[in-house]
Amino acid sequence: MSDFEYPSDLINLETTAWQEIQAGRLTIATADAVQSAITTFATEAGLDRYTVEMGLKKMVRHTAQAA
């Protein structure tokens, strides 16, 4: 997956976004909240935002498929 730990609030936001995507009802507010949280986390951790986003999506979507 990734070499770093995601905060639970970021995982929860991405999980909500993924559920909304699957239901065909992703809102701009949810998408914006996820992107803002990813950017903040990446900046504070000194990580590449795109790497953070891709790792987070993999983690959330892989876990959702396994459930």
C-alpha positions in Angstrom: 0.0 0.0 0.0 2.0 3.0 1.3 5.0 3.7 3.5 3.0 6.0 5.8 -0.1 6.0 8.0 -3.2 7.9 7.0 -5.1 9.8 9.7 -8.5 8.3 10.4 -10.4 11.5 9.4 -8.7 11.3 5.9 -9.6 7.6 5.6 -13.2 8.4 6.6 -13.5 11.2 4.1 -12.2 9.1 1.2 -14.5 6.2 2.3 -17.5 8.6 2.1 -16.4 9.8 -1.3 -16.0 6.3 -2.6 -19.4 5.3 -1.3 -20.9 8.4 -3.0 -19.1 7.6 -6.2 -20.5 4.0 -6.2 -24.0 5.3 -5.5 -23.6 7.9 -8.3 -24.1 10.8 -6.0 -20.6 12.3 -5.3 -21.1 15.9 -4.3 -18.7 18.8 -4.9 -18.6 19.4 -1.2 -17.3 15.8 -0.5 -14.8 15.9 -3.3 -13.5 19.3 -2.2 -13.2 18.1 1.4 -11.2 15.1 0.4 -8.9 17.1 -1.9 -8.3 19.7 0.8 -7.6 17.1 3.5 -5.2 15.2 1.1 -3.3 18.5 0.3 -3.1 19.4 4.0 -1.8 16.0 5.0 0.7 15.8 2.2 2.0 19.3 2.9 2.3 18.8 6.6 4.0 15.4 6.1 6.3 16.7 3.4 4.9 14.2 0.9 3.9 14.4 -2.7 0.1 15.0 -2.9 -0.4 12.7 -5.8 1.3 9.9 -4.1 -0.8 10.4 -1.0 -4.0 10.5 -3.0 -3.2 7.4 -5.0 -2.2 5.4 -1.9 -5.3 6.5 -0.1 -7.6 5.5 -2.9 -5.9 2.1 -3.2 -6.2 1.5 0.5 -9.9 2.5 0.7 -11.1 0.9 -2.5 -9.1 -2.3 -1.9 -10.5 -2.6 1.6 -14.0 -1.9 0.3 -13.7 -4.7 -2.3 -12.5 -7.2 0.3 -15.4 -6.5 2.6 
